[in-house]
Amino acid sequence: MRPHPGRGVLYPESMTVSATTDLSAHILRGLRDLADLVALESVSAQGRMLNETADAVQALLEAEGFTVAMFPGQVAPVLVAEAGEGPFTLLIYNHYDVQPEDPAGLWESPPFTLTERDGRLYGRGASDDKGEFVSRLAGLRALRDRHGGQLPLKVKWLLEGEEEVGSPSLASFVAAHAAELRADGVWWEFGSITPEGRPVLYAGLKGIICVELRCRVAASDLHSLNGPVVDNPLYRLSRAVASLRDDDGTVTIPGFHDDIRPETQADLDAVAALPGHGEALMDGYSVTRRLGEPQDFHRRLNLKPVVNVNGFHGGYGGPGSKTVLPAEGTVKLDFRLVPDQDPARVVTLLRTHLDAQGLHDIEIVELESHEHPSRSDLTSPFVQIAARVAEHVHGHPPLLHPSSGGSGPMYPFMQHVGAPVVAMGIGNPTGRVHAPNENILRRDFEKGVEFALEFMDALSKG
């Protein structure tokens, strides 16, 4: 391998990409599949149409020759499918559940009807994650056509219906089924394309742990005249929050950074190659206080752990004044973690830290299920092939991130499947994922089908 000019990224010299194929029929069929899936209101938070959607996904896979097994989950079925033979085994992860459509009145077209306007396809799940699944399935059909009806590699597919509620079944499922999920590489469920047409790939996700700090000093609110003799829970919570990080955003909990895996040179080269300094974020949201120097934007977003204050609640917040001494207060926090930080250990360190500040009375309550951080080796052939194919298909150098700033259930795959993971998909910066008018660009869907075809074809050649 050699460094790719100007990007500090290694691409395999020997890999070749097949000639362009007419994909129009596969694209149209894929869009029909997407319309059918969007019509199924698979809202996991409300338990709507999850079994029906799992059945529909199973039927789509079985029609392409997959052997599909369906397993019960805590909220929705887990599907594991397998087809093809070859020297490379690819495991694909997707999910078929979606977010609620609320507030429904803000949709400009029915949320569960795939609707095309001005080159965009609107509908709940059009991007996250039904569009991703269908684009890959359409590419697989094209690959089978290219190879005379055969799949030149083994494809395993895991689809769950609980991702939008924290994937409560996934970690234990992957651990229990590690042998049958064994693969040489894992293709993750998302990815995006910039407005200029540059593909964005991710080789990892940050971990996360969400907690609530609670403090109570009395059975009910008191008149504020008692302030000289009764402590204030909001003051105590303020002390706690102020002790968690410095003005640069660096977490100050003793021991918090001890387990962090050192950044590799490939990680540092990759973030150094990313363009800009976050101008789209800073300008788009009119940010008035940024953390760190502009040139450190991508390094911090990809590689730096952080604690976030999500909300501070207690006392009186209405108009005018109310001279009250609150009885209780709460603060919601999330920690975004990097390899090899352990969410459970972070909670232990937080408890020890608060106790050392004399804040023994502040209770720590763990909220939603936590996720461990994960990050693949950017120099692995699997990640490199994805980057090379993405550049060929899109005609632009890819933006390769060591890690997304977000979190998800990637760690169990890296831990139990033992394979590198890469995320590449069809999302876009104005796709309104989780919001009304979720959408994808039709051209990005078409490129997603082409990427799926060429990526799997390239993997089959070793």
C-alpha positions as CSV (number, residue, x, y, z in Angstrom):
1,M,0.0,0.0,0.0
2,R,1.1,3.6,-0.5
3,P,-0.2,6.9,0.9
4,H,-2.9,8.5,-1.2
5,P,-1.7,11.9,-2.2
6,G,-2.8,14.7,0.1
7,R,-4.9,12.7,2.4
8,G,-2.6,10.5,4.6
9,V,-4.9,7.5,3.8
10,L,-3.7,4.2,2.5
11,Y,-5.5,2.6,-0.4
12,P,-4.8,-0.8,-1.8
13,E,-2.9,-0.4,-5.1
14,S,-3.9,-3.8,-6.5
15,M,-7.7,-3.4,-6.1
16,T,-9.6,-2.9,-9.4
17,V,-13.2,-1.8,-9.8
18,S,-15.5,-3.2,-12.4
19,A,-16.9,-1.2,-15.3
20,T,-20.1,0.8,-14.9
21,T,-23.3,-1.3,-15.0
22,D,-26.8,-0.2,-16.0
23,L,-28.6,-0.2,-12.7
24,S,-31.8,1.6,-13.7
25,A,-34.0,-1.5,-13.3
26,H,-32.5,-2.4,-9.9
27,I,-32.9,1.2,-8.7
28,L,-36.6,1.4,-9.7
29,R,-37.2,-2.0,-8.0
30,G,-35.4,-0.7,-4.9
31,L,-37.5,2.4,-4.8
32,R,-40.7,0.3,-4.9
33,D,-39.3,-1.8,-2.1
34,L,-38.6,1.4,-0.1
35,A,-42.1,2.7,-0.7
36,D,-43.5,-0.6,0.6
37,L,-41.3,-0.5,3.8
38,V,-42.0,3.1,4.5
39,A,-45.7,2.3,4.5
40,L,-45.2,0.0,7.4
41,E,-45.3,2.1,10.6
42,S,-42.5,0.3,12.5
43,V,-42.2,2.7,15.4
44,S,-40.4,0.7,18.1
45,A,-41.0,3.3,20.8
46,Q,-44.7,2.6,20.5
47,G,-44.6,-1.1,19.4
48,R,-46.3,-0.4,16.1
49,M,-46.1,-2.8,13.1
50,L,-42.8,-4.4,14.2
51,N,-43.8,-8.0,13.4
52,E,-45.3,-7.0,10.1
53,T,-42.2,-5.2,9.1
54,A,-39.9,-8.0,10.2
55,D,-42.0,-10.4,8.0
56,A,-41.7,-8.0,5.0
57,V,-37.9,-7.8,5.4
58,Q,-37.7,-11.6,5.7
59,A,-39.7,-11.9,2.5
60,L,-37.5,-9.5,0.6
61,L,-34.4,-11.4,1.7
62,E,-35.8,-14.9,1.0
63,A,-36.7,-13.7,-2.5
64,E,-33.0,-13.2,-3.1
65,G,-32.1,-16.7,-1.9
66,F,-31.2,-15.9,1.7
67,T,-31.9,-18.4,4.4
68,V,-33.5,-16.3,7.2
69,A,-33.9,-17.1,10.8
70,M,-36.1,-14.9,13.1
71,F,-35.4,-14.6,16.8
72,P,-37.5,-12.9,19.5
73,G,-36.2,-9.7,21.0
74,Q,-37.3,-7.7,24.0
75,V,-39.2,-5.3,21.7
76,A,-39.0,-6.7,18.2
77,P,-37.7,-9.7,16.2
78,V,-34.0,-10.0,15.2
79,L,-33.4,-11.4,11.8
80,V,-30.2,-13.2,10.7
81,A,-29.9,-14.0,7.0
82,E,-27.2,-15.8,4.9
83,A,-26.5,-16.3,1.2
84,G,-23.7,-16.9,-1.2
85,E,-20.3,-18.5,-1.2
86,G,-16.8,-17.1,-1.6
87,P,-13.5,-16.2,0.0
88,F,-14.8,-13.2,1.8
89,T,-17.6,-13.1,4.4
90,L,-19.4,-9.8,4.8
91,L,-21.8,-9.1,7.7
92,I,-24.2,-6.2,7.1
93,Y,-26.0,-4.6,10.0
94,N,-29.3,-2.6,9.5
95,H,-32.4,-1.9,11.5
96,Y,-36.1,-1.8,10.3
97,D,-37.6,0.3,13.2
98,V,-38.1,4.0,12.9
99,Q,-38.7,7.0,15.1
100,P,-42.2,8.3,15.8
101,E,-43.5,10.7,13.2
102,D,-44.4,13.4,15.8
103,P,-45.1,16.2,15.4
104,A,-47.1,14.9,12.5
105,G,-48.5,18.3,11.6
106,L,-45.0,19.5,10.5
107,W,-44.8,16.9,7.7
108,E,-45.3,18.4,4.2
109,S,-46.5,15.0,2.9
110,P,-47.8,11.9,4.7
111,P,-45.0,10.5,6.9
112,F,-45.6,6.9,5.9
113,T,-46.0,7.5,2.2
114,L,-42.8,7.7,0.2
115,T,-43.1,11.0,-1.7
116,E,-40.7,12.6,-4.2
117,R,-40.3,16.3,-4.5
118,D,-37.5,18.2,-6.2
119,G,-35.2,15.2,-6.3
120,R,-35.7,14.2,-2.7
121,L,-37.6,11.2,-1.4
122,Y,-39.6,12.0,1.8
123,G,-40.9,9.5,4.4
124,R,-40.2,8.1,7.9
125,G,-37.3,5.6,7.5
126,A,-36.4,6.8,3.9
127,S,-33.0,7.5,5.3
128,D,-32.8,5.9,8.8
129,D,-32.7,3.0,8.1
130,K,-35.0,1.5,5.5
131,G,-33.4,3.4,2.6
132,E,-30.0,2.2,3.6
133,F,-31.2,-1.5,3.8
134,V,-33.0,-1.3,0.4
135,S,-30.1,0.4,-1.4
136,R,-27.8,-2.5,-0.3
137,L,-30.3,-5.1,-1.3
138,A,-30.7,-3.5,-4.7
139,G,-26.9,-3.5,-5.2
140,L,-26.8,-7.2,-4.2
141,R,-29.3,-8.0,-6.9
142,A,-27.1,-6.2,-9.4
143,L,-24.1,-8.2,-8.1
144,R,-25.9,-11.4,-8.6
145,D,-26.8,-10.4,-12.2
146,R,-23.2,-9.5,-12.9
147,H,-22.1,-13.0,-11.8
148,G,-24.6,-15.1,-13.6
149,G,-27.1,-15.5,-10.8
150,Q,-24.5,-16.3,-8.1
151,L,-23.1,-14.3,-5.2
152,P,-19.3,-14.3,-5.4
153,L,-19.0,-13.8,-1.6
154,K,-20.8,-14.9,1.5
155,V,-23.2,-12.3,2.8
156,K,-24.7,-12.4,6.3
157,W,-27.3,-9.9,7.3
158,L,-28.4,-8.9,10.8
159,L,-31.5,-6.7,11.1
160,E,-33.1,-5.6,14.3
161,G,-36.2,-3.7,15.2
162,E,-35.0,-2.1,18.4
163,E,-32.3,0.4,17.4
164,E,-34.4,3.5,17.9
165,V,-35.0,2.4,21.6
166,G,-31.4,1.7,22.4
167,S,-31.0,-1.9,21.0
168,P,-31.7,-3.6,24.3
169,S,-31.5,-7.1,22.8
170,L,-28.5,-6.7,20.5
171,A,-25.4,-7.0,22.7
172,S,-26.5,-10.2,24.3
173,F,-27.8,-11.6,21.0
174,V,-24.5,-10.9,19.2
175,A,-22.5,-12.5,22.0
176,A,-24.8,-15.6,22.0
177,H,-24.6,-15.9,18.2
178,A,-21.0,-14.9,17.6
179,A,-20.1,-18.1,15.8
180,E,-22.8,-17.9,13.2
181,L,-22.2,-14.1,12.7
182,R,-18.4,-14.6,12.2
183,A,-17.2,-12.5,9.3
184,D,-14.2,-10.8,7.7
185,G,-15.8,-7.3,7.8
186,V,-18.9,-5.5,9.0
187,W,-20.8,-2.9,6.9
188,W,-22.5,-0.6,9.4
189,E,-26.0,0.8,9.0
190,F,-25.4,4.5,8.1
191,G,-23.2,7.0,6.3
192,S,-23.6,10.2,4.4
193,I,-22.8,12.2,1.3
194,T,-21.9,15.9,1.3
195,P,-23.8,18.5,-0.8
196,E,-20.7,18.5,-3.1
197,G,-21.0,14.7,-3.6
198,R,-18.2,13.6,-1.3
199,P,-18.8,10.3,0.5
200,V,-18.3,10.3,4.2
201,L,-17.1,7.1,5.9
202,Y,-16.8,6.3,9.6
203,A,-14.7,3.5,11.1
204,G,-16.0,3.8,14.6
205,L,-18.5,5.2,17.1
206,K,-18.1,6.9,20.5
207,G,-19.4,5.2,23.6
208,I,-22.1,6.7,25.7
209,I,-23.4,6.6,29.2
210,C,-26.4,8.8,30.3
211,V,-27.0,9.6,33.9
212,E,-29.1,11.9,36.1
213,L,-27.8,13.6,39.2
214,R,-30.5,14.1,41.9
215,C,-30.3,16.1,45.0
216,R,-33.0,16.6,47.7
217,V,-32.7,18.6,50.9
218,A,-36.2,18.8,52.2
219,A,-39.7,17.2,52.0
220,S,-41.1,20.3,50.1
221,D,-40.0,23.7,48.9
222,L,-39.4,26.3,51.5
223,H,-39.6,30.1,51.7
224,S,-36.3,31.5,50.6
225,L,-35.9,33.3,54.0
226,N,-34.7,29.9,55.2
227,G,-31.7,30.2,52.9
228,P,-29.2,31.0,55.7
229,V,-30.0,27.8,57.5
230,V,-31.1,25.3,54.8
231,D,-28.8,24.3,51.9
232,N,-29.9,24.7,48.3
233,P,-30.0,21.5,46.1
234,L,-29.4,23.6,42.9
235,Y,-26.2,25.1,44.4
236,R,-25.0,21.6,45.3
237,L,-25.8,20.4,41.7
238,S,-24.1,23.5,40.3
239,R,-20.9,22.6,42.3
240,A,-21.1,19.1,41.0
241,V,-21.4,20.2,37.4
242,A,-18.7,22.8,37.6
243,S,-16.3,20.2,38.9
244,L,-16.7,17.8,35.9
245,R,-14.7,19.7,33.2
246,D,-12.5,22.7,32.7
247,D,-13.1,25.7,30.4
248,D,-11.5,23.9,27.5
249,G,-14.1,21.1,27.8
250,T,-11.6,18.5,29.2
251,V,-13.2,16.2,31.7
252,T,-11.6,16.7,35.1
253,I,-12.8,13.6,36.9
254,P,-9.6,11.8,38.3
255,G,-8.9,8.6,36.4
256,F,-11.3,9.4,33.6
257,H,-8.5,9.5,30.9
258,D,-6.5,6.6,32.3
259,D,-7.9,3.8,30.1
260,I,-8.0,5.7,26.8
261,R,-6.3,3.9,23.9
262,P,-3.6,6.0,22.3
263,E,-4.4,7.6,19.0
264,T,-2.7,5.9,16.1
265,Q,-0.8,7.8,13.5
266,A,-3.4,6.7,10.9
267,D,-6.1,8.3,13.1
268,L,-4.2,11.5,13.4
269,D,-3.5,11.6,9.7
270,A,-7.1,11.0,8.8
271,V,-8.4,13.8,11.0
272,A,-5.7,16.1,9.7
273,A,-6.9,15.4,6.2
274,L,-10.5,16.3,6.8
275,P,-11.3,19.7,5.3
276,G,-12.3,22.9,7.1
277,H,-12.7,23.7,10.7
278,G,-16.3,23.0,11.4
279,E,-17.6,26.2,9.6
280,A,-20.8,24.6,8.6
281,L,-21.7,23.7,12.2
282,M,-20.5,27.0,13.7
283,D,-22.1,29.2,11.1
284,G,-25.3,27.1,10.6
285,Y,-26.1,27.3,14.3
286,S,-24.6,30.7,14.9
287,V,-22.3,29.3,17.6
288,T,-20.9,32.1,19.8
289,R,-18.6,30.0,22.0
290,R,-16.6,27.1,20.5
291,L,-14.3,24.8,22.4
292,G,-10.7,24.4,21.3
293,E,-8.8,26.0,18.5
294,P,-10.4,25.8,15.0
295,Q,-7.6,23.6,13.7
296,D,-8.5,21.0,16.3
297,F,-12.1,20.7,15.3
298,H,-12.0,17.3,13.6
299,R,-9.5,15.8,16.2
300,R,-11.8,16.8,19.1
301,L,-15.0,15.6,17.4
302,N,-13.5,12.2,16.4
303,L,-11.1,11.4,19.2
304,K,-11.8,13.4,22.3
305,P,-14.2,12.2,25.1
306,V,-16.5,14.7,26.7
307,V,-19.2,15.2,29.3
308,N,-22.3,17.1,28.2
309,V,-24.9,18.8,30.5
310,N,-28.2,18.0,28.8
311,G,-30.5,19.7,31.2
312,F,-30.7,21.4,34.6
313,H,-34.0,21.3,36.4
314,G,-35.4,22.6,39.7
315,G,-37.0,25.5,41.5
316,Y,-39.1,28.2,39.8
317,G,-38.7,29.1,36.2
318,G,-41.9,31.1,35.5
319,P,-42.3,34.8,34.8
320,G,-41.3,37.2,37.5
321,S,-39.8,36.2,40.8
322,K,-40.8,33.6,43.3
323,T,-38.8,33.6,46.6
324,V,-38.5,29.9,47.0
325,L,-35.9,27.6,48.3
326,P,-36.2,24.4,46.1
327,A,-36.5,21.1,47.9
328,E,-34.9,19.2,45.0
329,G,-33.2,19.4,41.6
330,T,-31.9,17.2,38.8
331,V,-29.2,17.4,36.2
332,K,-29.0,15.2,33.1
333,L,-25.6,14.3,31.7
334,D,-24.2,12.3,28.9
335,F,-20.6,11.1,28.6
336,R,-19.3,10.5,25.1
337,L,-16.4,8.0,25.4
338,V,-13.5,6.8,23.3
339,P,-11.7,3.4,23.2
340,D,-11.0,1.8,25.7
341,Q,-13.2,3.6,28.3
342,D,-15.8,1.5,30.1
343,P,-19.1,3.2,30.8
344,A,-19.5,1.3,34.1
345,R,-16.1,2.4,35.3
346,V,-17.0,6.0,34.3
347,V,-20.0,5.9,36.6
348,T,-17.8,4.5,39.4
349,L,-15.2,7.3,38.9
350,L,-18.0,9.9,38.9
351,R,-19.3,8.6,42.3
352,T,-15.8,8.7,43.8
353,H,-15.3,12.2,42.4
354,L,-18.5,13.6,43.9
355,D,-17.8,12.0,47.2
356,A,-14.4,13.6,47.3
357,Q,-16.1,17.0,46.8
358,G,-18.3,16.4,49.8
359,L,-21.3,15.8,47.6
360,H,-22.3,12.4,49.1
361,D,-26.0,13.3,49.0
362,I,-26.1,13.6,45.2
363,E,-27.6,10.5,43.8
364,I,-26.4,9.1,40.4
365,V,-29.1,7.4,38.4
366,E,-28.1,5.6,35.2
367,L,-30.6,6.2,32.4
368,E,-30.9,4.4,29.0
369,S,-28.7,1.5,28.1
370,H,-25.0,2.4,27.7
371,E,-22.7,1.7,24.7
372,H,-19.0,1.0,24.7
373,P,-16.8,2.9,22.2
374,S,-15.4,1.2,19.2
375,R,-12.9,2.1,16.4
376,S,-11.5,0.0,13.6
377,D,-7.9,0.2,12.2
378,L,-8.0,2.7,9.4
379,T,-5.2,0.8,7.6
380,S,-7.2,-2.5,7.5
381,P,-7.8,-3.7,3.9
382,F,-11.6,-3.8,4.5
383,V,-11.7,-0.1,5.4
384,Q,-9.3,0.8,2.6
385,I,-11.4,-1.1,0.0
386,A,-14.5,0.8,1.1
387,A,-12.7,4.1,0.8
388,R,-11.4,3.3,-2.7
389,V,-14.7,2.1,-4.0
390,A,-16.4,5.2,-2.5
391,E,-14.0,7.4,-4.4
392,H,-14.6,5.5,-7.7
393,V,-18.4,5.5,-7.4
394,H,-18.8,9.2,-6.3
395,G,-15.9,10.7,-8.2
396,H,-14.7,12.5,-5.2
397,P,-12.1,11.7,-2.5
398,P,-13.9,10.3,0.6
399,L,-13.9,11.9,4.0
400,L,-12.7,9.1,6.2
401,H,-13.4,9.6,9.9
402,P,-11.8,7.4,12.6
403,S,-15.0,7.8,14.6
404,S,-18.4,9.4,14.4
405,G,-19.1,11.8,17.2
406,G,-22.2,9.9,17.8
407,S,-22.8,6.5,19.5
408,G,-24.5,3.2,18.6
409,P,-24.3,-0.6,19.2
410,M,-21.1,-1.2,17.2
411,Y,-18.9,-2.5,20.0
412,P,-20.6,-6.0,20.3
413,F,-19.7,-6.7,16.7
414,M,-16.1,-5.7,17.1
415,Q,-15.8,-7.6,20.4
416,H,-17.6,-10.9,19.4
417,V,-17.5,-11.0,15.6
418,G,-13.8,-9.9,15.6
419,A,-13.9,-7.9,12.3
420,P,-13.3,-4.3,11.3
421,V,-16.4,-2.2,10.8
422,V,-17.0,0.6,8.3
423,A,-20.1,2.8,7.9
424,M,-20.9,4.1,4.4
425,G,-24.4,5.1,3.3
426,I,-26.9,7.4,1.6
427,G,-27.7,10.1,4.2
428,N,-27.3,13.8,3.7
429,P,-26.8,16.8,6.0
430,T,-30.3,18.1,5.5
431,G,-32.0,14.7,5.7
432,R,-33.9,15.6,8.9
433,V,-33.4,12.2,10.4
434,H,-35.6,11.7,13.5
435,A,-37.5,14.9,12.5
436,P,-40.5,15.7,10.3
437,N,-39.8,15.5,6.6
438,E,-37.0,12.9,6.8
439,N,-35.5,12.5,3.4
440,I,-32.8,11.2,1.0
441,L,-31.7,12.6,-2.3
442,R,-32.7,10.3,-5.1
443,R,-29.3,10.7,-6.7
444,D,-27.7,9.5,-3.4
445,F,-29.9,6.4,-3.4
446,E,-28.8,5.6,-6.9
447,K,-25.2,6.1,-5.9
448,G,-25.8,3.9,-2.9
449,V,-27.0,1.1,-5.1
450,E,-23.9,1.4,-7.2
451,F,-21.6,1.5,-4.2
452,A,-23.2,-1.6,-2.8
453,L,-22.6,-3.4,-6.1
454,E,-19.0,-2.3,-6.4
455,F,-18.1,-2.7,-2.8
456,M,-19.3,-6.3,-2.6
457,D,-17.8,-7.1,-5.9
458,A,-14.4,-5.7,-4.8
459,L,-14.5,-7.7,-1.6
460,S,-15.2,-10.9,-3.5
461,K,-11.9,-10.4,-5.3
462,G,-9.9,-10.3,-2.2
